[in-house]
Amino acid sequence: MLFAVDAHAIGRRLTGNEVYIRSLLQALAGAGEGWDLIAYVSQSDAASWVPGRFRFDRVSPNPFLRLGWDLPRRLRRDRPALLHVQYTAPVVCPAPVVVSVHDVSFLEHPEYFPRWRARQLRLTVRRTVQRAARILTGSQFSARAIARHYGRDPEDIIVVPNAASAVFRPISPGVAAAYVRARFQIEPPYILTVGDLQPRKNHIGLIRAFAELLRAWPGPNLRLVLAGKETWYGPQVRRAAERSGAGRCVHFTGFVTDEDLLHLYNACELFVFPSYYEGFGLPLLEAMACGKAVACADNSALPEVADAAALLFDPHSIEDMARVMLELLLDRELRARMERLGLQRAAQFCWHRTAGRTLEVYQAVAAEAASLPAPSRAVSASHR
């Protein structure tokens, strides 16, 4: 039995989408025998991320060509039992669709997106979700939101949590600090946050809270490090840093690799995630897996993922954010307890379990499609 995955995100610095599909493919490679998989990639170096057990083929990096021509043509040639996509399926898809929808922030908070992008996602994701045989998502929060907005049967929406990659683990703080000094010219101690520079990540609120924190901080020079890809919103975040009064203590790394992140997590004093909206919040688990205390916003899926292993704050309150960060910095016993709880919490999530559950969904969808009369398999399975 052959399954197909649209893996065009690999190698394109699409952050969460890329991490998801890369990690899933690696874990699926160890998920039993009796089936095969083909990954459709778009970057020349992406094949190195596809496990040797699986086949791969190139499709165009241009989304119009990929979705309108390349993928339909390859699906007709390869005849897989299904196609797994993230958010958007091909316009014409001759195979049942499994779609991963990590969140619906473009519906619930369109103000966080450029207008054209929110409109495009509203149209293409709705079409894909309505025709999909199953929808995968990482949290109960996102599952409820998908059911609410798209009217799909909750039984067709499967919660399959993500996990931190095995790359993320505790290493020597001294080694990590030396790497950060050499790679980024940043001197610890520092507070870390991770995420593309976009409105919903609330970097501006965090910068203002950090400036407030510095007024009460009695220790050595403290810094704030923002690790994440530059976007259209980046200039506004940088201007906010310059105007905060703490601009010299705020550092922007730009896009970072997993190796960079491993060292950035391990060298930080604590990790802060002030996002206004997350469908899962993978950086929480990455920081916890590195043994770091975590503080995060009290909204969307973040309390569900963090459970009791993070201190929560109101992301709309500069004072509350600053208070929680200062509490973790000054109270060593509290910080040590949160570090232990974080390690335990991160260990509860595992990509092998995620891959096993995903494979079960693949097999169920394929079995349903195989039970239909041949001429109607793809159409019926994609319009459940």
N, C-alpha and C positions, 0 to 999 in steps of 0.2 A: 504494500500500500504506500502510495507516495503523497506526501503533504508538501505544500508550497508556502513560503513565507516571503512577504515583501520586506526585504532588509535594506532598502535604499538608504536608510538613515545612517548606516554604518560608514564611518569615515567622513561624515559631513558636518561634524561638530553640532549636531542637533541635541546635544546634552541628554536630557531625560529619555527621549525616544531612542537615541542611540544606545545608551546604557542598557535600557530595557531589552532591546532586541539582541544585542551582543551577549548579554548575560543569559538570556533565554536559550539562545542557540548553543552556547557552551554547556548549559545544564541538560538540554535535550539530548546531547550527544551521548550521555550516560544513562538514558532513560529506557533501556530495554531494546529488544530486537524485534524483527518482524515488520518493520516499516522503514521508509526512507524519506528524505526531505531534500527539497531544492530551495536554495536561498537566492532571491533575485537582488543583486547588489548594483550600485551605480558608480562607485568610486573604484579607481584602478587598484588601490591597495586594500580594498575592503575584503578581498578573498582571504587575506591572512587571518581574519577574525572568524571565518567560517570553519568549523571543525572538519578535519579531514574525512570524517565518516560521511559528510553530506556533500551533495553536488551544489554547484553555484552557476549562475549565468548573469551576464551584464544586461542592465536596462538603462535607459537614458536618465541622467540626473534632472532633466527638465520634466516637471510634474505633468505637463500637458501631453508630452510624448509618452511618458511612462504609463500614465493612467489611460490615455486614449488609444495607444497603439501597441507599445512594447509588451506590457503585461497581458492584455487580451490575446495577442499573437502567441506568446510563449505558453500561456495556459492552454490554448487549443492544441499546441504541439505536444506539451508534456502531459496533459490530461491528469492533473493531480486530483485527489479526492476532495481537496478544499484549498482555499487561499486564506492565509492569516495576514491581516493588515493592521496598521495603527491608524485609526480615525477614518481613513478614506480608501475606498475600494475603487477599482477601475470602473469606468463608465459602463462598459459591457463586460460582464464577468461570467465566463462559461463554467464556473465552479462555485459550489457553496462558499460562503464567506464567514469567517470568524474574525471579529474586529476587537481590538483592544482600544478602549476609550479610557484614558487615564483620568480625565476630568472634563467637566463641561463649563469651565470658567468663561468661555467665549459666549455662553448663553446667560450665565448668572451675573457676570461682571464684564460686559463688552467694553466698558470704559478702559480696561487694562490693555486693550489691543488697538492697533491702527484700524480705522473703520473698514478698510477693504478686507483686512484679514479676518475680522469678526464675521463679516458678511459671507466670505468664502467658506469659513468653517461651519456656519449655520446651514448653508446649503449642502455641502458635500458630506458632512458628518450625518445629517439627518437622513439623506438618501442611503448612506451606508448602513446606519443602525437599523433602519426600517427593513432593509433587505437581508440583514445578517441572520445566519442560523443561530449564532450565539454571540453575546457581547461579554468580553472579559474586562474586568476592572480591578483595581488594587485594594479598594476599601469599601466598607458598608456605606460610608458617606457618599461615595461616588455612585454606588449601585442605586441608592435611593434617588439621587439627583437624575440619573439616566432614566430610571423608570418614570419619574415625575415629568420630565420634559418630553420624552418620546413615546410614552404610553405603551411600552413593551411589557410583556408578561415578566414579572420578577424572576420566574423560573428560567428564563432565557438569559438572564444577567448573572454571570458567575463571578464571584469575588475570589480572585487569586492574588494574594498579597505578593509584593515584590520583596527583595532582600538586598542587603549590602553584599557587594562582591567580596570574595575571599581575599582580594588584594588588601582590603581595609582591616587592619589589625594593629594592636599596640606594638610599637617599636621604641627604641631608646629615644627619650626626649632630646638628649644631647645630639644624637645623630640627626634627628629630624630638624632641630634648630640650626645645625651647621648647614644642612641642605637648603633650608629656607634663606639663610643669610647669603649663600653663594648663588642661589637661583634667582631670588627676588630682591636681594639687598634689604631685607626686612629683619629687624632685630626684635626678638621676643623681649618682654611679654606682649601678647596681642590676643584680641578677641577675633574670632573667625566667623564669617558667614559665607555661604556658597549658593550661587544662583545667578543666572543671566541678569543683566541690568535691564529689568522691565518693571513696570509700575506695581504689579501685584506682589512682587518680592519685598516691597516696603523698605528698600535701602535708605531712602531719604529719612523715614522715621527712625531707623536704626542709627543713622549718622547724628541726628538731633539728640537721641537718647544717649549716645556715646559722648557727645559734647557736654551734656548734663552730668554724666557719670564722672567725667574728668574733674569737674568742680569739687567732687567729694572724694576723689581717689587719692589716698595718702602714699601710695607706693611709687616705684620707679616709673619712668616713662612708659605709658601704656599706648598701644596702637590698635587700630581697627583694620582688619584685612577683609576686603571684598573680593572673593574669587569667583569669577564668572565672565562669560562672553560679553563683549561689547554689543550693544544693540542701538536702535534708533533713540532709545531713552537714555543712553549713557551720558550724553552731555548734561542733561538735567540733574543726574545724580552727582556728577562731578562739580557742577555749580553749587549744589547744596552743600557739598563737603567744603568748598572754598568759603562759603558764607557762614558756615557753622561756628567758626572760631577754632575748630580743631582740625582744619584741613591738613596741616603738616603731619598729623598723626593718623591720617586715613590713607590706606594704600589699596590700589587697584591692580590685580594681577592679570586681568584679561582671561582668556580661555586657558584652562589648566588640564593636564593629563592626569590619569589615575595615579601615576607615580608622584606628581606634584601634590595631588590632593592627600595622598597617604602621609606625606611629610608635613603638609600644612595642618592637617588635623592633629597629628601627634605633637606638634610643637606649640599648639595654641593653649591658652589658659582655659578657655571654655568656648563652646560653639553656640551661636545664637541664630535662630531661624524666625524672623519676624513677619513672615509672609501673611498677606491678607486672605489667601485662598490656595489650598493644595488638595489635589485628589489623592495624594499619598504622602509625599514628603521624604523621599529616599535619603537626602543628606542627613536627616535625623539619625537613621540607622547607621550610616557610614561613620558619623562622628562617634556614636555610641560604640560601634565595633572597634574603634581606635582607642577606646577607654577614656573618652572625654565627657565631661559634664555638659548637659544640654539644657538650654532655655529656649522655649518656642512660644509662638502665638497660640491662643486658646480657641482657635476657630477651625472650621472645615474638618479635614481628616486628621489634623495634627494630634489632637488628644487621643484619638483612636490608635494611631501608630505609636505614639510615645508612651501611652498608658501612664504608669506612675514613675517612669524613668526620666522625666524632664520636669523642670519648673515652668509653669505656664504664666503668660502675661497677656494683657490687653494690648494688641498691636497698635491701637489707636491712641494709646496713652504713653506719651514720652516719659512721664514720671514713673509709671509702673514698669516700663521696660528698663529704665535706668536702675530702679530699685532692685529688680531681680538680678540684673548683672552684677551690681555692687555686692549683693548678698552672697552670691556664689564666689565672687573674687575674695571676699574678706573672711568667709567662714570655711576654713579648710576641711572641717569634719563634714559639713554639708556637701562640699564639692566632692570629697572622697566617696561619700555615700551615693551621690548621683552617678559617679563614674562606675561604681559597682553595679548599680541598678541598670545602667545603660548597657554594660557588657552583657548582662543577663537578658535584657530585652532584645538586643540585636541578635542574640543566639537563637531566639524563638522563631526567627525568619530564615528561610533557607531556599536557595534557588533550585535545589534538587526537588524539594517538595512542590515548588511552583511549577517546575517543568513537568513533574508527574501529573499534577492536576490539569495542566494545559494539554498534555497528551491524552488524558481521559476525555477532555472536551473534543479534541480532534477525532478520536475514535468514535465517539457518540454521533457526531455530525456526519462522519463518513458512513456509518452504519445506517443512519436515517436516509441519507441520499441514495445508498445502494438498494434500499428496500422499495424505492419508487420506480415506476415504469421508466425505462431509459430515456425517452424523449423529454420527460418533464423533470429529470433529476435536478439539474442546475437551477431551473426557474423555481421549482417548488421549494427547494431547500433554501434558496436565497430570499424567499418571501414568506417565511414562517409567520 
